[in-house]
Amino acid sequence: MPFLPTAPVRIQPYLGYRNRERLHITARALRSRVGKFEKRSRWRAAKTMIGQFASHEVADMPVELEIARPGAQPQRHRGLTDAEGFVRFDIEFDSAWDYDEHPAWETVVFHWHTGDEDQCIDAHVLAPGDDTGLAVISDIDDTIIETGITGDFRKVMRNWRRVLMQMPEERIIVPGADVFYNALGGGEVLAEGAGHVGDRQPATHRPFFYVSSSPWNLFSYLVTYIRGRGLPLGPIALRDWGLDRATFGSSSHGAHKRTAI
């Protein structure tokens, strides 16, 4: 949606994951500003959220992903954004990349150019540990955050008013979700801030993955909510929304989640 053509081009990285053989991570090139989800007036809240949706996707932009295995030189992999601004990396390793004992977040770096300037941003990939015997895959809506969307059209619209008018800290957590999820395998929260390619940070005791039929535009909003409520952080599989039956058909929601899992 090209409503903000003067905003700078940026890369929105999403949380990736890997096993010993492959690494998966997605990012999106957008012409928009980073949203600040601070509790302010309803008007400022609505302006922030509208900005998340009124972004201009940047197609056909070259993007490089830099990864570094322990004891090896960093490697770069090239990709090109699609019509919706997404660039997806599915990298097969030449040899097995072993795990540490416990799950960890590994830092990778996206690189791109704007004019004559080189730009980069850190991203994070979840690697399970050797001692991981169980992973947790969770829904989001009415599982960790109350939406009340099960029901008629009015309830669906009420939830969208919440999304547009309430910041993450104002949303209601499903009772007991934080205690239950942390008992399942909570732990360290991924620290914010710049790092270096190949850096490692402790993750939760068990790997967590989230799936939702919400659009990718809500990724940062949901991450802010998960962090703020002390829930275990993990990769989030969302959807690219379009104004078609594939998006709004009831059967498509379950199909998306099954595919993501």
C-alpha positions in Angstrom: 0.0 0.0 0.0 2.0 3.0 -1.2 0.7 5.6 1.3 4.1 6.6 2.7 6.4 7.0 -0.3 8.7 9.4 1.5 9.5 7.1 4.4 12.9 5.4 4.4 13.4 1.9 3.1 14.0 -0.5 5.9 14.2 -4.3 6.4 11.8 -5.8 8.9 13.4 -9.1 10.0 11.3 -11.9 11.4 12.5 -14.5 13.8 14.1 -17.5 12.1 14.9 -21.0 13.1 17.3 -23.8 12.1 18.1 -27.5 12.6 21.4 -29.2 11.9 20.8 -29.2 8.1 18.8 -26.1 7.2 18.2 -22.5 8.2 14.9 -20.7 7.5 14.4 -16.9 8.0 12.2 -14.3 6.3 12.4 -10.5 6.1 10.4 -7.8 4.4 11.5 -4.6 2.7 9.2 -1.7 3.6 9.1 2.0 3.1 7.8 2.9 6.6 9.0 3.9 10.0 9.4 1.6 13.0 6.4 1.7 15.2 6.7 2.7 18.8 4.0 0.9 20.8 3.8 3.3 23.7 0.6 3.9 25.7 -0.6 7.3 24.6 -3.8 8.9 23.5 -6.3 6.9 21.4 -5.5 9.1 18.4 -1.8 8.4 18.7 -2.4 4.7 19.2 -4.6 4.6 16.1 -2.0 6.6 14.1 0.7 4.1 15.1 -1.3 1.1 14.2 -2.5 2.5 10.9 1.2 3.1 10.1 1.8 -0.6 10.5 -0.7 -1.4 7.8 -0.2 1.7 5.5 3.3 0.6 4.5 4.8 0.5 1.0 6.3 -2.8 0.2 9.5 -2.6 -1.8 9.7 -5.2 -4.6 12.7 -6.5 -6.5 15.2 -5.3 -4.0 18.5 -7.3 -3.5 19.0 -8.4 0.1 21.9 -10.4 1.5 21.8 -12.6 4.6 25.1 -13.0 6.5 25.6 -16.0 8.7 28.6 -17.2 10.7 29.2 -20.7 12.0 31.5 -21.2 15.0 35.2 -21.2 13.8 34.3 -20.4 10.2 34.3 -17.2 8.1 31.0 -15.5 7.7 29.1 -16.3 4.5 26.6 -14.2 2.6 23.5 -15.5 0.7 21.7 -13.4 -1.8 17.9 -13.0 -2.2 15.4 -10.7 -4.0 12.2 -9.3 -2.5 9.0 -10.4 -4.1 6.0 -8.3 -5.1 4.9 -8.0 -1.4 8.4 -7.1 -0.2 9.2 -10.5 1.3 12.5 -12.2 0.9 12.7 -15.8 2.2 15.9 -17.7 2.8 16.0 -21.5 3.0 19.6 -22.4 3.3 20.9 -25.9 3.2 24.3 -26.4 5.0 27.2 -28.1 3.3 27.8 -30.0 6.6 25.8 -30.5 9.8 25.8 -27.5 12.1 25.7 -29.0 15.6 23.7 -27.6 18.5 24.9 -26.4 21.9 23.5 -28.2 24.9 20.7 -25.7 25.4 18.5 -23.7 23.0 20.0 -20.4 21.8 19.3 -17.4 19.6 22.0 -17.0 17.0 22.6 -13.6 15.4 22.5 -13.2 11.6 22.6 -9.9 9.7 20.6 -8.6 6.7 22.4 -6.2 4.3 20.9 -3.9 1.6 21.6 -0.7 -0.2 19.6 2.6 -0.2 21.1 4.9 -2.8 24.9 4.9 -2.2 24.6 3.8 1.4 25.1 0.3 2.8 22.5 -0.7 5.4 22.3 -3.6 7.8 20.2 -4.9 10.6 20.6 -7.8 13.0 18.1 -10.7 13.1 17.9 -13.8 15.2 17.6 -17.5 14.5 16.4 -20.1 17.1 18.6 -23.2 17.4 17.3 -26.0 19.6 19.7 -27.6 22.1 21.0 -31.1 22.3 19.0 -31.6 25.5 15.7 -30.5 23.8 13.3 -33.3 24.0 10.1 -31.3 23.5 9.1 -28.1 21.6 6.0 -26.1 22.1 3.8 -24.9 19.2 1.1 -22.5 20.2 -1.7 -20.5 18.7 -2.0 -16.8 19.7 -5.6 -15.6 19.4 -7.5 -16.5 22.6 -4.6 -18.7 23.6 -2.1 -16.1 24.9 -4.1 -12.9 24.1 -7.8 -12.4 24.5 -9.6 -11.4 21.3 -13.2 -12.8 21.6 -13.4 -13.2 17.8 -15.2 -16.5 18.0 -18.8 -15.5 17.2 -20.6 -13.0 15.0 -19.3 -10.1 12.9 -19.7 -7.6 15.7 -17.2 -9.5 17.8 -14.7 -9.6 15.0 -15.0 -5.8 14.5 -14.7 -5.3 18.3 -11.4 -7.1 18.2 -10.2 -4.9 15.3 -11.0 -1.8 17.3 -8.8 -3.2 20.0 -6.0 -3.8 17.6 -6.2 -0.2 16.2 -6.8 1.6 19.5 -5.0 -0.4 22.2 -1.2 -0.8 22.6 0.2 -4.2 23.5 0.4 -3.4 27.2 -3.3 -2.7 27.3 -4.3 -6.0 25.8 -5.7 -8.7 28.1 -3.7 -11.9 28.6 -5.5 -15.2 28.7 -5.7 -16.0 32.4 -2.8 -18.2 33.5 -1.1 -18.3 30.1 2.1 -16.7 31.4 2.4 -19.0 34.4 1.6 -22.1 32.3 3.9 -21.3 29.4 6.8 -20.5 31.6 6.3 -23.8 33.5 6.4 -25.6 30.1 9.8 -24.2 29.4 10.3 -20.5 29.8 13.6 -18.9 30.4 15.8 -16.1 29.1 14.2 -13.3 27.0 16.0 -12.3 23.9 17.9 -9.1 24.6 17.3 -6.1 22.3 20.1 -4.1 20.8 22.9 -4.5 18.3 25.1 -7.5 18.2 27.5 -9.2 15.8 27.0 -12.0 13.3 27.5 -15.3 15.0 26.7 -14.0 18.5 24.7 -16.4 20.7 22.2 -15.6 23.4 20.4 -18.1 25.7 16.8 -18.9 24.6 14.0 -20.5 26.5 14.5 -23.9 28.1 12.3 -25.4 25.4 11.9 -24.0 21.9 8.6 -22.1 21.4 6.9 -21.5 18.1 3.7 -19.5 17.5 1.2 -19.6 14.6 -1.6 -17.2 13.9 -3.8 -16.1 11.0 -3.0 -12.5 11.8 -1.2 -10.5 9.1 2.6 -10.0 9.1 1.9 -6.3 9.8 1.2 -7.2 13.4 4.6 -9.0 14.0 6.2 -6.2 15.9 3.0 -5.6 17.9 2.9 -9.3 18.9 6.6 -9.5 19.8 6.1 -6.4 22.0 3.1 -8.1 23.7 5.0 -11.4 24.2 8.0 -9.6 25.7 5.9 -7.3 27.9 3.9 -10.2 29.4 6.9 -12.3 30.1 5.9 -15.1 27.8 8.5 -17.3 26.1 9.6 -15.7 22.8 9.9 -17.8 19.6 9.5 -17.7 15.9 6.0 -16.5 14.8 4.3 -17.7 11.6 1.8 -15.1 10.4 0.0 -14.6 7.0 0.3 -12.3 4.1 -3.2 -10.8 3.8 -5.0 -10.0 0.6 -8.5 -8.8 -0.2 -9.7 -12.2 -1.4 -11.4 -15.4 -0.4 -8.1 -17.1 0.4 -7.6 -14.6 3.2 -11.1 -14.3 4.6 -12.4 -17.8 4.0 -12.9 -19.6 7.3 -11.2 -22.8 6.0 -8.0 -20.9 5.1 -7.1 -20.1 8.7 -6.7 -23.8 9.7 -4.9 -24.6 6.4 -2.4 -21.8 7.1 -1.6 -23.1 10.5 -1.3 -26.7 9.4 1.1 -25.6 6.7 3.2 -23.5 9.1 3.4 -26.4 11.6 
